[in-house]
């Protein structure tokens, strides 16, 4: 479920796709980290999230291509569970905005929500496609994204967000981001999430990024999937390297 953020097969496919183009360069990124709680689209799905990720990206004929895997272990309802996400994306800079089309496959290990105070439900394996538009506004980067569940009966989920980075020195960058989620099936906003992270580039291609995030719920409707969740403040740290 990471936006947010899939496997060896996906990476191999991305590498094979660019193998025929000698001028294409592939960038690989590896990451790992810890979060006090699993924050997904403004909601808490569990505690003590430990994650690892791998991705590859390149450009082919003016089209940006990326694919990768995200794997996590966390505690949900006092039980240890895992999740594997596989993803791929193609994007194109059209000048006025960058448009992207992506796919995410979620594999969940017996993840259920029967004790959070809201309606009981289970999170099964699922697939999503999404479309995203982003643009540099000068003062910040803005984006709008719509996710559609291929296997469910919902009308989709959207986000509007802004982000900006402030270079403090050659090694430190402060990143700020904020977004509002909207659930089309419920016809209402879900949560407002703001995150601040400090990237410390301690090596040429590696960085350590401690962060804090605040999710503010925008509805108390018991029929909304956010029912039973309150405002949440979480913290964590990520380590990543690119080559």
Secondary structure by P-SEA (a helix, b strand, c coil): cccccccaaaaaaaaaaacccccbbbbbbbbcccccccccccccccccccccccccccccccbbbbcbbbbbcccccccccbbbbbbcccccccccbbbbbbbbbbbbccccccccccbbbbbccccccbbbbbbbccccccbbbbbbbccccccbbbbbbccccccccccbbbbbbbbbbbbcccccccbbbbbbbbbbccccccccccbbbbbbbcccccccccccccbbbbbbccccccc
